[in-house]
Amino acid sequence: MDPMAEALLGGATPEQLARTPLPEEYVAAHLRVEDVEMFTGIDDKDVRKSLRVGAVPMPELAPDEVLVAVMASSINYNTVWSAIFEPLPTFSFLKRFGATGGFAGRHDLPYHVLGSDGAGVIVRVGSGVRRWRVGDHVVMSPVQVDDQEPGTHGDGMLGAEQRVWGFETNFGGLAEYTVVRASQLVPKPAHLTWEEAACITLCAGTAYRMLVSRQGACMKQGDIVLIWGATGGLGAFAVQMVKNGGGIPVGVVGSETKARALERLGCDIVINRNEIGMGEDGPPSPERTIELGRRLGKVIRERAGGDPHIVFDYIGQATFGISVFVARRGGVVVTCGSSTGYQHHFDNRYLWMNLKRIVGSHAANLQELWECLRLFDLGMLVPTLSTVYPLAEVAEATRLVQTNGHLGKVGVLCMAPEAGLGVTDPGLRARIGEERLNPLRGPGFPAAPAPGALANGHGDLVSARKA
């Protein structure tokens, strides 16, 4: 264990942390450029074969950046995309970023440290950082913007130099340390554990922009909202936001276990896609799309009293044609991703003749994320963590998400030696209640396997950090 880790886990003061030397390298989940072609011609692109866990050099800090000791992180689908090198290898992102010059050149490396979520402690600040100090407990926005670009000041997500940290940049959050810009930081909700806090920024912020923000669907009271993948990382937050906003969430899931989880989240209407004959067969034909849309629409009208005002779709190819069909006249389909494929096919007649809209949405700007995190501080939103893995087993955690075997969010302990640490407001936690804070954990729901040495094919796997 390096001196900084010892100091952090030993309860050192901010002054002591500032004096403690940093290690020259740290443990991180990363890809190697020499592996980019490893899945060529292979159908099952198993992320356990490409994801490495091992030591990487400590990067230099730019004036507007902070170094965070990552206590916990989580898996997002962009980690899956990165690890299968699709739709293109992320090393192309790093090369493009590095070509912009200056400190960006550090990112163009033969390895890529992944991860777009994280919670931890600031251990160093750049010379240009004003609002943050060593010792602050923070969570990180997944969005990195250029504050010298005009578009950023209208909406951070519209700036041409906006990038997703740990996906389009290096030094991501699935590691013991990470480098982020000061403009990515938000105070950690004090009542949450490290792993709970680490699972909220990317997915909750994205769902907030999609549903609540004026940049998204502008949900209002009484809106019927169809949510595909309603127990996934995004969907489980969407259910809560629809309920909080006075809407009627209609959640679609693929199993009885997920249906029970959705009920625990308080979803008003739960639909198992097997009810409408929608299995795991991939994108439906145009004729099948209309057939499934009619079946789904009938169920929604019977149970919710009308067609959806909003369809929340991050599934993509397998669902998008149905989403366009079932949205009501004048309704909106809001999309932020395509986990089943990027090529969407839909019958445009149902869009233009019924005056429907499609809204593209991506992550959240910093103001939206602060507003979203305030809802956690108020106890109005709760984490959707279901399972926690050690950093050494990040490949298994990512495989779980790749195969859709998870509920909600899959957490990863990085520097934290065990789950349950990091709470600094136990009073608020007690008032909200443990059961409410963890609706997707407990009896009847899948848990992570016992930690153990899992081979990743590289021989450089490290053990989980021990206290």
N, C-alpha and C positions, 0 to 999 in steps of 0.2 A: 504494500500500500504506500502510495507516495505521500510526502509530508502534507500537501494540501488536503488530500483526502482524510488523513488522520486528523488534521485540524478541524475540518468540517464536521466529521462524525463525532469528534470529541467536544463539540460545542464552543469552538473558538469565537472570540469577539470579532467584530469587523476590523478593528485595529490589528488584531493578531493575524487575521486572514490576509490583510494587506502586506504584512511583513513576511508571510510564509512563501517560500520559493515554489514556483510551478515546476511540474515535471517536464522533461524534454519530449516525452511522448505519452500517449494515452490510449486506452482501449476504445475501439469504435467498430460499429457494424459498417462494412464498406464493400464496394465492388472494385474489381481490378480491370483495367482496360484490356488486358490480354484475354479476358474471358468473354468478350463481347460476342463472338461468333459461336459460343458453346452450344446454343440451342438451335442452330441452323438445321432444319429438316426434322426437328423433334416436336412431337405433338404436345406431350406433357412437359412444359417448361417449368420444372420443379425449382422453386427459388432456393431450396436448401442446397442446391449445387452451386449457386453463384454467390450467395451471401457469405462473406467472411467476417469473422470477429477476431480482431487482433490489434496490435499496436500500430499507431500512425504518429507522425511528428506533430508537435504542438505548433500551430500556425502563429504568425506575427499578428498583432492587433492593430487595426487602423484607428485613426483618431476618433471616428464616430461609432466605434464598436465597443462591445463589452464581451468579456469571457465569462461564461456561466458554467459552473459545475452542475452537471445535469443529474438530478436525483432520480428522475423517472421520465420516460417518454412513452410513445404509443405507436401502433402500426396504423398507417393509412394506406389506401389503395395505391397511392403514388409510389410507395415502397415496392409493391408488387410490380408495377410497371417498370420501375427502375431495374429490378432484379431479373426481369425477363428480357430487358433491353428492347422494349417495345413501347410506343410505336417506333421509337428510334432510341439508340443508346444515349443516356444522359451525359456521356462524355462530350457529346456535341454541344450541349448546353454550356458545359464548363468551358469549352474552348471558345465559344462565342462570347461568353461573359469575360473571360480572361483577355480577349482581344480588345476590350474597351479600355484597357490600360490601368496604370496606377496599382492600387491595392487589389483590384479585381484579378490581376495576373496570378495571385496566389491560388486561385480556384482551379486553374487549368493544370490538373495533376493526373498521374496515371492511376490514381485511386479516387473513389468518390464516397465520402462519408454521408450516409443517408439519414433521413428522419426529419419530419416537418411538425412535430409536436414536442413539447418539453416543459418541465418545471424544475427549477433549481435555484441556486444561490449565486449571485454575482461575486466573482473573485478578482476581477480586474476591470477597470474602465479606461477607455481611450482618453487622450488629452482633450478631445472636443466634447466629451459627454458632460452634460450639466445636471440632468434631473435624476440621475441614478447613482448609487453609492455601493461600494463593496459591502457585502452582507445582506443586501436586499433580496427578498424572496420574490421570484418572478415566474411568470409563464411567458412563452414566446409566441408572437404572431407568426404564422407560416409565410407571411408576405413581406418581402423586402422591396422597398421602393427607393427611387432616386428623388430626394427632396429638392434637388436643383432643376428638376424637369417641370415645366409649366403644367402639364396634364395632371401631375400628382396632386396639385393643389385644388383641382376641381373634384377629383375622386382618385384616391391612391391606386385603385384597381385599373384606372384608365391610362396610367402612365406607360409609355412604351418600354421603359426600363424596369417595370414591375416584374419580379421573379418570385417563385416559390422556393423558400429556404429549404435546403436539404434535398431538393429535387432538381431545381435549375441552378442551385449554388452548391458549393461544397461545405464541409464542416457542419453537417446536420446534427439533429438531436438524439439519434440513437447511438449515444457515446457517453463517455464519462465527462467530457467537456465539449462545449460548442461555442462558436463565434457567431454573434448576431449584431445587427445594428441597434443602436439605442432606440430607434423609432419602431422597433418590433416588440418592445417590452410592455407588459401590463402587470400590475401587482397580482401576486398569487392570492386567490381566495383563501383567507386565513383559516377557515373551518375545514378545508379539504386536506386530505393526505397528498403526498407527492404524486402518487400514481393516479389518484382521482383528478387532481388538477392538470396532470400531463395529458389527459385524454380529451380535453374540452376545446382547445383553441381552434384547431383546424375545422373540425366537423360542426361544432356549435356555431362558430362564427359564420361558416358557409351557410348553414341552415337559416341563420338570422338574416343574412343578406337576401337569401332566396325568398323568404316568406314575409319578413317584417319590414325591411328597409324599403325606402322609396325607390331604390335601384332594382328591386325585385318584383314580387307579385303584389305587394301592398295589401296583405291579407286584412280583412275586416271581420268584425263580429258576425257570427252566423254563417260564415263561409264554409262550404263543404270542401275539404281538402283531401284528395286521394294521395296517399304516400306509398310509393313502391319501396320494397325493402325496409319496412317500417321498424325492424329491430336491428338494422345495420347502424354503423357509426353515425351516418347522417340522419337516417330515418328516425332513430330513437330520440334525437333532439328535436326533429321536426314535429313529432307527435306532441311533445311537451309544449312547444311554442304555439301550436294550433290550439291546444287546450287553454293555455294561458291567455291567448288572444280572443277567446270567446268563439272560436271556430269549432267545426265538427271534424275530427280526424277520422279518416277511413284508411286503415292500415292493411297492406297486403304482405303476406309472408308465405313461406314455403313449407312449413312443418307445424305440427301440433305443439312442439316445444316452443317454437318462436311465437305461436299464437298465445300460449300462456304468458310468455314474457311480455307480449304486447298488452295483454290485459292488465298486468302489473304496472305498466307504464300509464295506465288510465285511458287507453285508446277507446273511443266510443264504439267504433265498428271495426271488427276484425274479420278479415277475409283470408282464408287459406286458398292460395291460387289453384289448388287441386279441385276446389269447389266448382271452378269454371272450366276445368279441363286443361289448365295451363301448367304443363310439366316443365321438364328441363331439356326440352327438345331444340332449344336455340330460337333464332328469330322466326316468327311465323310467316307464312306466305301472305300476300295481300288479302286473299279470300279468308284465310284463317284469322288474320288480324281483325277483320270486320266481325267475324263470328264471335271471337273472344271478346271484342269490345261490346257487342250487344249483350252477351251474357253478363259481363262485368257491370255494364251500365244498369241492367235490370236489377241486379243485386243491390247496387248502391242506391237506386231510386227507392227500392222496397225498404231499405234499412235507414237511409238518411233523409228520404223525402225529396230528393232531387238529384240532378247531375252535379258533378264537381265544378265549383268555381275555379279551383286551382288544382293542377296535377303536379306533384313534386317528383321529378324523375331524374335519378342519377344512374339508372340501370342501363339505359341506352338502347342498343340495337334490339334486344328482346322485348322491349316494352313500349318504345317510343311511338310506334304507329297506333297502338291501343290508346296511349295517352292522348294523342291528338283527337282520336275518335270520341273518347268518352267525355272530354271536357265540354261543359255546357256552351251554348251560344254566347259569345262574348267572353268566354273563359280564357284562362292562361295556362300554358304548360311552361314551367320553369325548370331548367336543366343546368346541371353543373358538372356532369361527367358521363361516362359511358363504360361501365365496368364490364358489360357484355359485348362491347364493340362500338366503334365510332361511326360506322356507316348506318345512318338512320333512314328508314323508308316509311313514308306515310302517304296517305291519299290526300292530296292538297285540296280537293273539293271540300272536305270536312273542315279545313282550316279557313279558306277564303270565304266560302259561302255562308259560314256561320260566324264570321268576324272574330275568330279566335286569335290568340297571340302566342308566340313562342319567345320566351325571355331567356337569354343566355346569362349565366351567373358564375362567378369565380371567386372563391374565398371571401374575404371581407376586408374593407379598409380599416384603419386603426380606430377611427371613431366608432364604427359599427361593432368592432370587437370589444371596445371598452363598454359600450352599452349592453352588449350581450353578457359580458362578465359581471356587470352590475346585477343582472338577474340571478346569477349564482350567489352573489353576496347577499341578496335578499331572500335566498332560499326558494325562489320561484322556478329555477331550473336546477336539476341535479345531474351528476355525472351518469354516464351509461356504461361504466366499466363492468366487464363480466369476468375477465381472466387476466392474470398477471404472470409474466415470464421473466426470468433473469436475462440480462443482456447476453450472456453466453448462449442462450437458446433463442435468440432473435430470429434465426432462420425458421425454426419451428413455429414461432408466433406468426411470422409472415405467411408461412404455408397455410396456417389455419384461416387467415383472411383470404388468401388466394383461392382456396377451395370452398369458401363461403360456409365454413364450419363454425363460425363465431356468432355471438350475439353482441350488439353494441360495439364497444371499444375493447381492444386487446392492449393491455398495458405492458410496459417493459421497465423493470427496475434497472437503473444504470449505476449510479453511485450509492443510492440508498441500499443498505444491507438487507432490508426486509420491508414488507408492506406495512402500512399503518402509521408511518412516521410523517412529520411535517406539519401537524396541526398546531396552530398558534392561537386559535380561538375555540377552545373546547366548549365554551358556553353556547355559542351559536350552533355548533355541531350537535350538542345535546338537544337544543330546542327543535332543530329540524328532525333529528332522529336517524339512527344508523340504518334502519330498514328503508326509509324514504331515500336516503343518500345512495343506497346501493340496490336499486330495484331489479337489477339483472344479475345479482349474485345471491347464492344461497341454495338450499335444497331444490332439486329438480332441474337445475341448470348446469351445463357442462363447465368443468373447471380445467385449468391447466394441469398437465401431468406433473408428477413430482420432479423437481429439478434433477438433472443428471447430465452426464457427458453425452452429447449428441454429435455424431460425426457429420461434418459438412463436406468432406471430400478434399480438404486442403491441409489438414494437420496443424492448423494454427488456431484452433478453437481454444478459448481461455475459460477458466472457471468463473462462475458468478462471484462478484466481490463479496467477501465475508467480513463481518464486523471484527 
